[in-house]
Amino acid sequence: MSEVTFSSARPTETRRSFLGALIAMGTATVGAILAIPLARLTLDPLWRTTTQILWSDAGPAKDFAALTAPVRVQITIEQRDGWRKVLSDKALYVVKGSDGRPRVLSAVCPHLGCSIGWNEDRRQFVCPCHNGVFAADGTLMSGPPPRGMDELDAMVEDGRLKVRYQYFRQLVPTKEIIA
């Protein structure tokens, strides 16, 4: 009697496992490549820096030299985001400071962001949303706002009043810049 030995089918299994590993690696590579834009989209706000806050022109400084009451001024602010430039109009008030120089107050209520108006009869700023009342210099007199009106950076350059418009966090007792 002669012995018969059967050879195992190892070459087929090895080839099959190699092809499976090759397909798995290819799938993982394609998945990783497709995940790159998703990761960039998700992480972009962490890496993005906002544009520098630009100075906006509020008008000739001589127009604000002899103020007796706050003056509402519309300024155009410019925001740049990459190749896109956005222009928007913002309201603010120019008041005479204790030192005689103009001070600039934001017309946005620090309570919930309503637009504050000047009441000439009462000689006070009044927020129409929740009856917040502010003195002529922007200090809080009564109502739900947590603080007085927010003062903006201002300077006189070449005879023009320049303002750096900023946004502030609402519903907090301290002035916190958010943008």
Buried (B, 14 or more C-beta within 10 A) or exposed (E): EEEEEEEEEEEEEEEEEEEEEEEEEEEEEEEEEEEEEEEEEEEEEEEEEEEEBEBBBBBEBEBBEEBEEBBEBEBEBBBEEEEEEEEEEBBBBBBBBEEEBBBBBBBBBBBBEBEBBBEEEEEBBBBEBEEBBBBBBBEBEEBBBEBBBBBBEBBBEEEBBBBBBBBBEBEEEEBEEEE
